[in-house]
Amino acid sequence: MPAKVGAVKVITVLSSSIFNIGDVYNMSPESSAKTFAGGGSFNTGAGIRINLGNSTTYVNDPDKIDQPVR
């Protein structure tokens, strides 16, 4: 069935975005990211107190490929 679309305003389309107007069967965006973080980086909550002293995050990835996105 044809889609009827009114006014469309696109602000941003990023690398992992999908923009489609009309009928669609399947949409599957693909993206990948590698995150390096030190100790205490992803703590959330109210009143968290962290004392790490000297903290160092060593990053060494000689093969540069973890899992390719197809």
Secondary structure, 3 states (H helix, E strand, C coil): CCCCCCCCCCCCCCCCCCCCCCCCCCCCCCCCCCCCCCCCCCCCCCCCCCCCCCCCCCCCCCCCCCCCCC
